[in-house]
Amino acid sequence: MTAPDPGTGSPGGTGSPVRIDGPWTHRDVAANGARFHIAELGDGPLVLLLHGFPQFWWTWRHQLTALADAGFRAVAMDLRGVGGSDRTPRGYDPANLALDITGVVRSLGEPDAALVGHDLGGYLAWTAAVMRPKLVRRLVVSSMPHPRRWRSAMLADLKQTSAGSYVWGFQRPWLPERQLVADDAALVGRLVRDWSGPRQPEDEAVETYRRAMCIPSTAHCSIEPYRWMVRSMARPDGIQFNRRMKRPVRVPTLHLHGSLDPVMRTRSAAGSGEYVEAPYRWRLFDGLGHFPHEEDPVAFSTELVNWLRDPEPDR
């Protein structure tokens, strides 16, 4: 079930606000019973980029070119329900969303991928590395702790509970969706600016994210993963998922974080290495907020490329 984009007939069709021109190529791939929009550039080992909330694939525009220039096949996908991908009526739990990601790796004809995830995309990258370790060559996570760390911080750390208040607000029915799209998604613009550090996003970028959120059904689908993450905490499926995530990550992992991130505290993210039984590197970007890959794309891309090129990343 895909909601049409106004004036185009499809969220990913010609003229869509998500198929933004650039050096990359747009196309759709089938995986895990749905259709996913991707933007790809370059040739070489696959690096799959996973966006967070309230964004879509375009958040990785700087890294697409940097990775391609460095000799990688860079692919940024729209998660289920967002951008140019299918908006299905269900399937927004992290286990299924992780299967979307590994399914896209297979659909691209690759044996494995380095996963790079930000925010919700990072949560799903952690999950995919545990669920399908043979398909994940390396793991890079930005602005998101390991799912078990996220759960414990949201429940036990009052400061993190307050910082992540938007997640609790998403649990209300219908109202969060209406708030996200009101006044041409003005709230999206405020969130992107408020969550950034001193290096504020350009007006053009903010307007792009606002337009993408206004595609019908996007707001609802964007919120559904967060509803599952909270509502399942005391349910058998959530308890089973949390137990499943005890299995360690066994691929080299790079963990990136902005020191001024106002919604995911450094204390919450740090320590995720206890779930990694492989080389693990923690990198804190001073003076950056929740979107380090956009706030300082050169520093972020340099760190990312150098680590991906390192044949033996240090612990």
C-alpha positions in Angstrom: 0.0 0.0 0.0 1.8 3.1 -1.2 0.4 6.5 -0.7 0.7 8.7 -3.8 2.8 11.8 -3.9 0.7 14.9 -4.8 0.9 15.5 -8.5 3.1 12.5 -9.3 1.1 9.4 -8.5 4.0 7.8 -6.6 6.3 8.9 -3.8 9.3 7.9 -6.0 8.0 9.0 -9.3 9.3 11.7 -11.7 9.0 15.1 -10.1 8.9 13.6 -6.6 10.4 15.7 -3.8 12.6 12.7 -2.9 14.2 12.0 -6.3 16.6 14.9 -6.1 19.0 15.4 -9.0 22.7 14.8 -8.4 25.6 12.7 -9.6 23.8 9.6 -8.2 21.4 7.3 -9.9 17.9 6.7 -8.6 16.1 3.3 -8.9 13.9 0.9 -7.0 14.7 -2.5 -5.6 12.5 -5.2 -4.2 13.3 -6.8 -0.8 11.4 -8.4 2.0 8.0 -8.0 0.3 8.3 -4.3 -0.4 9.8 -1.8 -2.8 12.6 0.4 -1.7 14.0 3.6 -3.4 17.8 3.9 -3.5 20.3 6.5 -4.7 23.6 5.0 -5.7 27.0 6.3 -6.8 30.4 4.7 -7.5 31.9 1.2 -7.9 33.6 -1.0 -5.3 32.7 -2.6 -2.0 29.1 -1.8 -1.0 28.5 0.8 1.7 24.8 1.0 2.5 23.6 4.3 4.2 20.6 4.3 6.5 18.9 7.6 7.4 17.2 8.6 10.7 14.2 10.7 11.7 12.9 13.1 10.4 15.0 12.6 7.2 15.3 10.4 4.2 18.1 9.2 1.9 19.2 12.8 0.9 20.7 13.3 4.4 23.7 11.3 3.0 24.3 13.4 -0.1 27.8 14.5 1.1 28.8 10.9 2.0 27.6 9.5 -1.3 30.1 11.5 -3.2 32.9 11.1 -0.7 32.5 7.4 -0.6 32.3 7.1 -4.4 35.4 9.2 -4.8 37.2 6.9 -2.3 36.4 3.8 -4.4 33.2 2.5 -2.8 29.8 1.7 -4.1 27.7 4.0 -2.0 24.0 3.4 -1.8 21.6 5.4 0.3 18.2 3.8 0.8 14.8 5.1 2.0 13.6 3.1 4.9 10.2 1.5 4.7 7.4 4.1 4.8 9.7 7.0 4.1 10.9 8.9 1.0 10.4 6.9 -2.2 9.9 3.5 -0.5 6.7 1.6 0.0 4.3 2.7 2.7 3.0 -0.6 4.0 0.3 -1.0 6.6 2.6 -3.0 8.9 6.2 -4.2 9.3 7.7 -1.3 11.4 9.2 -3.4 14.2 13.1 -3.3 14.2 13.5 -7.0 13.3 11.5 -6.6 10.1 13.1 -3.3 9.2 16.5 -4.9 9.6 15.4 -7.6 7.2 14.5 -4.8 4.7 18.1 -3.6 4.9 19.8 -7.0 4.5 17.2 -7.8 1.8 18.3 -4.7 -0.1 22.0 -5.9 0.2 21.0 -9.2 -1.5 18.9 -7.4 -4.1 21.9 -5.3 -5.0 23.7 -8.5 -5.8 26.4 -8.1 -3.1 27.6 -10.7 -0.7 27.7 -8.2 2.1 27.9 -4.5 3.0 29.3 -2.0 5.4 26.3 -0.5 7.1 26.3 3.1 8.0 23.3 4.2 10.1 22.3 7.4 11.8 19.6 7.8 14.5 16.9 5.2 13.8 19.0 3.9 10.9 21.7 3.3 13.5 19.4 1.4 15.7 18.5 -0.8 12.7 22.1 -1.2 11.7 22.9 -2.6 15.2 20.0 -4.9 14.8 21.0 -6.1 11.3 24.5 -6.8 12.4 23.1 -9.2 15.1 20.4 -10.8 13.0 22.3 -11.3 9.7 26.0 -11.1 10.6 27.1 -12.8 7.4 25.7 -9.9 5.4 27.3 -7.2 7.4 31.0 -6.6 6.6 31.5 -3.6 8.9 29.2 -1.5 11.1 29.2 2.3 11.5 26.6 3.9 13.8 26.1 7.6 14.4 24.0 9.3 17.2 22.4 6.1 18.5 23.4 3.6 21.2 23.1 -0.1 21.0 19.3 -1.0 21.3 19.9 -2.5 24.8 21.7 0.7 25.9 18.9 2.8 24.3 16.2 0.9 26.2 18.0 1.0 29.6 18.8 4.7 29.2 15.3 5.7 28.3 13.9 3.8 31.3 16.5 4.4 33.9 18.3 7.7 33.1 16.0 10.7 33.9 18.1 13.1 31.8 17.9 10.8 28.7 14.2 10.2 29.3 13.7 14.0 29.2 16.0 14.4 26.2 14.0 11.8 24.3 10.7 13.2 25.3 9.6 13.3 21.6 9.6 9.5 21.6 7.2 9.4 24.5 5.1 12.0 22.7 4.8 9.7 19.6 2.8 7.2 21.7 -0.3 9.2 21.4 -2.7 8.2 18.6 -3.0 10.4 15.4 -2.0 13.7 17.1 1.8 13.3 16.4 1.1 12.7 12.7 -1.0 15.9 12.5 1.6 17.9 14.3 4.4 16.7 12.0 2.6 17.9 8.8 0.9 21.0 10.1 1.9 24.3 8.4 3.8 22.4 5.7 5.7 20.3 8.3 7.0 23.3 10.2 7.7 21.1 13.2 10.2 19.1 11.1 12.1 22.3 10.4 12.2 23.1 14.1 13.4 19.6 15.1 16.2 19.6 12.5 17.4 23.1 13.7 16.9 22.4 17.4 18.8 19.1 17.3 21.7 20.5 15.4 24.7 22.1 17.0 26.0 25.6 16.3 26.5 24.8 12.6 22.9 25.2 11.6 21.5 23.6 8.5 20.8 25.6 5.4 17.3 26.8 4.7 17.2 24.7 1.5 18.0 21.5 3.5 15.3 22.2 6.0 12.7 22.9 3.3 13.7 19.6 1.6 13.0 17.6 4.7 9.7 19.4 5.2 8.5 18.6 1.7 9.4 15.0 2.1 7.5 14.7 5.3 4.4 16.1 3.6 4.1 13.1 1.3 0.9 11.3 2.4 1.3 8.6 5.1 5.0 9.5 5.7 4.4 11.0 9.1 2.5 8.0 10.3 5.1 5.5 8.9 8.0 7.6 10.4 6.4 7.4 13.9 5.5 3.7 13.8 9.0 2.3 14.7 9.1 4.5 17.8 5.7 3.4 18.8 6.9 -0.2 18.6 10.1 0.5 20.5 8.1 1.9 23.5 4.9 -0.1 23.5 6.7 -3.4 23.1 8.9 -2.9 26.2 6.5 -5.0 28.4 5.2 -7.2 25.6 6.5 -10.7 24.7 7.8 -9.5 21.3 9.7 -6.6 22.8 11.2 -8.8 25.5 12.2 -11.4 23.0 13.8 -8.7 20.8 15.7 -7.3 23.8 17.0 -10.8 24.6 17.9 -11.4 21.0 20.1 -8.3 21.0 22.2 -9.8 23.8 24.1 -11.6 21.1 27.3 -9.7 20.4 28.2 -7.8 17.3 31.1 -9.6 15.7 32.2 -7.2 13.0 34.5 -4.2 13.3 32.4 -1.2 14.5 32.9 2.5 14.4 30.7 4.5 16.7 30.3 8.3 16.0 28.6 10.9 18.2 28.3 14.7 18.5 29.3 16.1 21.8 26.4 18.5 21.8 23.7 16.0 20.8 20.6 17.2 22.7 18.4 14.2 22.1 20.8 11.3 22.5 23.2 12.0 25.4 26.8 11.0 25.0 26.5 9.1 28.3 23.7 7.0 26.8 25.6 6.2 23.6 29.0 5.6 25.2 29.5 2.1 26.5 27.8 0.4 23.5 31.1 -1.3 22.9 30.3 -3.9 25.6 28.0 -5.5 23.0 30.8 -5.7 20.4 33.2 -8.7 20.3 35.3 -7.2 17.5 37.4 -4.1 17.0 35.4 -1.1 18.3 36.3 2.6 17.8 34.5 5.4 19.6 34.8 8.9 18.0 33.3 12.0 19.6 32.9 15.1 17.4 33.4 18.2 19.6 30.9 21.0 19.0 28.5 19.0 16.8 24.9 18.0 17.5 22.6 15.2 16.4 23.5 15.3 12.7 27.4 15.2 12.6 27.3 13.9 9.0 25.5 17.1 7.9 26.9 19.6 10.4 30.6 18.8 9.4 30.4 16.5 6.4 34.1 16.8 5.7 35.2 15.6 9.1 32.6 12.9 9.2 33.3 11.6 5.7 37.1 11.7 6.4 36.7 9.6 9.6 34.3 7.2 7.8 36.5 6.7 4.7 39.7 6.3 6.6 38.2 3.7 8.9 36.6 1.7 6.0 39.9 1.7 4.2 41.8 0.5 7.3 42.4 -3.3 6.8 42.8 -3.8 10.6 40.8 -1.2 12.5 41.9 -0.9 16.1 39.8 -1.8 19.1 
